[in-house]
Amino acid sequence: MTVPSHPWASVIIPIKDERDNLVPLTEQLLKALEACDESRSAPFEILFIDDGSTDGSSDVLDRLATDYPLVRVFHFDRNYGQSSAFDAGFKHSAGDLVITIDGDLQNDPADIGTLLPHVKTFDVVCGWRTNRHDSLVRTLSSRIANAVRNAVTGDRVHDTGCSLKIFRRAVVDKLQLFNGMHRFFPALALMHGFTVTEVPVRHYPRAHGLSKYGVGNRLFKSLYDLLAVRWMQGRVLKYKFRK
């Protein structure tokens, strides 16, 4: 099977040192997407964005791209962060739907099928990890950041940090990202007049590798970036032509 020129969905996965997770993640993604693919007239594509990995992930990704024609790999020349990885994935993807997911296997790729029906009604469908399996410090910092973000932006999303999301193509084409903005996808979509919902999904403990986030680079940075988002909400251009 060749890479489709116009896939029904593009799955974007930022990768930073996730060597031991890559093969099982790819196998699970292919299985989940093929299950959703039965009623589709076009295939899907999977895009890995290698964000400066140094643990051998790059070689594993290249082998996966060779073994699976629907897998595409892009290697950054160094580590730029998740916002850059998502932005690169958005710009190099072609699917009518854009699906994002982390590379750590804490999200279940099968939950893509859980989110998918809601795209008929909403422009963005966010996963909501109602039963999280993270450390106490990481869980508490996320709850604080989510509560403050919600109070300031009014997006009413419980778990914007869950990377498992589905976007309609029009949404990602409209978003202009800056460093750190991946934490505010729902607020940015709402700012441009798109509709957003969230759906409970499963969450698993990390089996391989180390988390890239802690209090310093999750809680404090997100609160700092929140000021920029609030500024954009007050100055976003909104106009219509009269009929």
JOBELDA-V386804 format. One line per field, one symbol per residue. phi: phi as a letter, one per 20 degrees, with the letter a starting at -180 (. if undefined). psi: psi as a letter, one per 40 degrees, with the letter a starting at -180 (. if undefined). burial: # if it has 9 or more other ideal C-beta (glycine too) atoms within 8 Angstrom, else .. A space follows every 50 residues. Layout:
BEGIN
phi=???
psi=???
burial=???
END
This chain:
BEGIN
phi=.efffcffbdddcfcclcgfeffffffffffffffeefedecfdccdedf emfcdngffffffffffcgeecccdffafdoffffffffgfdecffdddd bfeemeeegffgfffgffffdceccdfcffcfccffffffffffffffgf feemfmdfbfffffbcdfggfffefdecgnfffcgfffffgenedcbccg cfbcffecmcfecbffddfffffffgffffffgecffcbcefe
psi=hihidgidihhhhhhhgfdeeddddddddddddddeedeieiaiihhhhh ffieeedddddddddddhdehihhhieaheiddddddddddeieidihhi iieeedihddeddddddeeddidhhhihgdgigiiddddddddddddddd dddfefhdgeehehihiiddddddhhiiheedefdddddddeeiiiiihh iihiihdiaiieiaddeddddddddddddddddeeihhiiii.
burial=...#..#############.##..##.######.###..#..######## ###...##.###.##..#.#####.#....#.########..#.#.#### #######.########.##..########....#...##.##.###.### .##.#.#.###########.##..#.#..#############.#.####. #.##.#.##....#...#########.###.##..........
END
